[in-house]
Amino acid sequence: MNRCIERARGGDPLATKHLVEALLPRIRKMAYYYARCCGEDPDDLLQEAWVGFLEGLKEIDLTIGRPEQYLIQRARWH
């Protein structure tokens, strides 16, 4: 996973696609959970989560912790 994140951070579109596909179920589940909690549209929250995820990809430090967890947190915070 770290190698895929590193390549995606470098701008590899195929690596980014694989990363998105790998984390889609977790991000979707999170967005739908928060949508139920706050009465928002789940697809809107999912889109916002992806914006946070992709912004986080630009500044991720692969030497600290689990990078995929950081990206999921960025999606949640956005």
PyRosetta script that sets phi, psi and omega in degrees:
from pyrosetta import init, pose_from_sequence

init()
pose = pose_from_sequence("MNRCIERARGGDPLATKHLVEALLPRIRKMAYYYARCCGEDPDDLLQEAWVGFLEGLKEIDLTIGRPEQYLIQRARWH")
pose.set_psi(1, -41.1)
pose.set_omega(1, -178.9)
pose.set_phi(2, -60.7)
pose.set_psi(2, -39.0)
pose.set_omega(2, 179.7)
pose.set_phi(3, -65.2)
pose.set_psi(3, -39.7)
pose.set_omega(3, 178.1)
pose.set_phi(4, -64.4)
pose.set_psi(4, -41.9)
pose.set_omega(4, 178.7)
pose.set_phi(5, -64.7)
pose.set_psi(5, -42.4)
pose.set_omega(5, 179.4)
pose.set_phi(6, -61.3)
pose.set_psi(6, -44.1)
pose.set_omega(6, 179.2)
pose.set_phi(7, -67.2)
pose.set_psi(7, -39.8)
pose.set_omega(7, 178.8)
pose.set_phi(8, -65.2)
pose.set_psi(8, -39.8)
pose.set_omega(8, 178.0)
pose.set_phi(9, -62.2)
pose.set_psi(9, -33.5)
pose.set_omega(9, 178.5)
pose.set_phi(10, -77.1)
pose.set_psi(10, -4.7)
pose.set_omega(10, 175.8)
pose.set_phi(11, 103.6)
pose.set_psi(11, 8.9)
pose.set_omega(11, 179.2)
pose.set_phi(12, -72.9)
pose.set_psi(12, 112.0)
pose.set_omega(12, -177.0)
pose.set_phi(13, -65.6)
pose.set_psi(13, -32.7)
pose.set_omega(13, 179.0)
pose.set_phi(14, -68.2)
pose.set_psi(14, -41.0)
pose.set_omega(14, 177.7)
pose.set_phi(15, -64.8)
pose.set_psi(15, -39.7)
pose.set_omega(15, 178.0)
pose.set_phi(16, -63.0)
pose.set_psi(16, -42.2)
pose.set_omega(16, 178.7)
pose.set_phi(17, -61.6)
pose.set_psi(17, -45.0)
pose.set_omega(17, 179.5)
pose.set_phi(18, -64.4)
pose.set_psi(18, -39.1)
pose.set_omega(18, 179.4)
pose.set_phi(19, -64.8)
pose.set_psi(19, -45.0)
pose.set_omega(19, 178.4)
pose.set_phi(20, -61.9)
pose.set_psi(20, -44.7)
pose.set_omega(20, 179.1)
pose.set_phi(21, -63.0)
pose.set_psi(21, -37.7)
pose.set_omega(21, -178.8)
pose.set_phi(22, -68.7)
pose.set_psi(22, -36.2)
pose.set_omega(22, -175.3)
pose.set_phi(23, -99.6)
pose.set_psi(23, -4.1)
pose.set_omega(23, -179.3)
pose.set_phi(24, -53.6)
pose.set_psi(24, -48.0)
pose.set_omega(24, -178.3)
pose.set_phi(25, -59.5)
pose.set_psi(25, -40.2)
pose.set_omega(25, -179.1)
pose.set_phi(26, -69.5)
pose.set_psi(26, -42.8)
pose.set_omega(26, -178.7)
pose.set_phi(27, -68.9)
pose.set_psi(27, -40.1)
pose.set_omega(27, 178.8)
pose.set_phi(28, -63.2)
pose.set_psi(28, -45.9)
pose.set_omega(28, 179.9)
pose.set_phi(29, -59.8)
pose.set_psi(29, -42.1)
pose.set_omega(29, 179.1)
pose.set_phi(30, -63.3)
pose.set_psi(30, -46.4)
pose.set_omega(30, -178.9)
pose.set_phi(31, -62.7)
pose.set_psi(31, -42.1)
pose.set_omega(31, -179.4)
pose.set_phi(32, -68.9)
pose.set_psi(32, -34.1)
pose.set_omega(32, 176.4)
pose.set_phi(33, -63.0)
pose.set_psi(33, -50.2)
pose.set_omega(33, -179.3)
pose.set_phi(34, -66.5)
pose.set_psi(34, -31.5)
pose.set_omega(34, 176.7)
pose.set_phi(35, -63.5)
pose.set_psi(35, -41.4)
pose.set_omega(35, 177.6)
pose.set_phi(36, -65.2)
pose.set_psi(36, -38.7)
pose.set_omega(36, -177.6)
pose.set_phi(37, -67.4)
pose.set_psi(37, -38.2)
pose.set_omega(37, -172.9)
pose.set_phi(38, -114.1)
pose.set_psi(38, 4.2)
pose.set_omega(38, 176.0)
pose.set_phi(39, 72.9)
pose.set_psi(39, 21.5)
pose.set_omega(39, 178.3)
pose.set_phi(40, -90.6)
pose.set_psi(40, 166.9)
pose.set_omega(40, 175.7)
pose.set_phi(41, -73.4)
pose.set_psi(41, 125.0)
pose.set_omega(41, -176.7)
pose.set_phi(42, -62.4)
pose.set_psi(42, -34.5)
pose.set_omega(42, 179.9)
pose.set_phi(43, -69.6)
pose.set_psi(43, -34.2)
pose.set_omega(43, 175.7)
pose.set_phi(44, -64.4)
pose.set_psi(44, -44.2)
pose.set_omega(44, 179.0)
pose.set_phi(45, -66.0)
pose.set_psi(45, -35.1)
pose.set_omega(45, 177.8)
pose.set_phi(46, -64.5)
pose.set_psi(46, -42.4)
pose.set_omega(46, 177.5)
pose.set_phi(47, -62.2)
pose.set_psi(47, -44.6)
pose.set_omega(47, 179.1)
pose.set_phi(48, -63.4)
pose.set_psi(48, -37.3)
pose.set_omega(48, 177.9)
pose.set_phi(49, -62.6)
pose.set_psi(49, -41.4)
pose.set_omega(49, 179.1)
pose.set_phi(50, -65.7)
pose.set_psi(50, -34.8)
pose.set_omega(50, 176.6)
pose.set_phi(51, -62.1)
pose.set_psi(51, -47.2)
pose.set_omega(51, 178.0)
pose.set_phi(52, -62.4)
pose.set_psi(52, -40.6)
pose.set_omega(52, 179.0)
pose.set_phi(53, -60.3)
pose.set_psi(53, -49.6)
pose.set_omega(53, -176.7)
pose.set_phi(54, -71.0)
pose.set_psi(54, -31.6)
pose.set_omega(54, 173.7)
pose.set_phi(55, -66.4)
pose.set_psi(55, -40.9)
pose.set_omega(55, 178.5)
pose.set_phi(56, -64.8)
pose.set_psi(56, -30.3)
pose.set_omega(56, 179.4)
pose.set_phi(57, -62.2)
pose.set_psi(57, -31.9)
pose.set_omega(57, -179.1)
pose.set_phi(58, -69.1)
pose.set_psi(58, -28.4)
pose.set_omega(58, -172.8)
pose.set_phi(59, -119.6)
pose.set_psi(59, 15.7)
pose.set_omega(59, -177.1)
pose.set_phi(60, -70.4)
pose.set_psi(60, 143.1)
pose.set_omega(60, 175.2)
pose.set_phi(61, -108.7)
pose.set_psi(61, 111.3)
pose.set_omega(61, -175.1)
pose.set_phi(62, -73.0)
pose.set_psi(62, -9.8)
pose.set_omega(62, -178.1)
pose.set_phi(63, -88.5)
pose.set_psi(63, -5.6)
pose.set_omega(63, -177.1)
pose.set_phi(64, -113.3)
pose.set_psi(64, 121.7)
pose.set_omega(64, 173.3)
pose.set_phi(65, 57.4)
pose.set_psi(65, -148.4)
pose.set_omega(65, 179.1)
pose.set_phi(66, -103.9)
pose.set_psi(66, 109.4)
pose.set_omega(66, -175.2)
pose.set_phi(67, -57.0)
pose.set_psi(67, -35.4)
pose.set_omega(67, -179.7)
pose.set_phi(68, -65.8)
pose.set_psi(68, -32.1)
pose.set_omega(68, 176.9)
pose.set_phi(69, -66.4)
pose.set_psi(69, -40.0)
pose.set_omega(69, 177.3)
pose.set_phi(70, -61.0)
pose.set_psi(70, -44.2)
pose.set_omega(70, -179.0)
pose.set_phi(71, -64.5)
pose.set_psi(71, -38.6)
pose.set_omega(71, 177.6)
pose.set_phi(72, -66.6)
pose.set_psi(72, -39.3)
pose.set_omega(72, 176.6)
pose.set_phi(73, -63.2)
pose.set_psi(73, -41.9)
pose.set_omega(73, 178.3)
pose.set_phi(74, -62.1)
pose.set_psi(74, -39.1)
pose.set_omega(74, 176.8)
pose.set_phi(75, -62.8)
pose.set_psi(75, -41.1)
pose.set_omega(75, -179.0)
pose.set_phi(76, -67.7)
pose.set_psi(76, -43.1)
pose.set_omega(76, -176.8)
pose.set_phi(77, -69.7)
pose.set_psi(77, -27.7)
pose.set_omega(77, -176.0)
pose.set_phi(78, -70.5)
pose.dump_pdb("model.pdb")
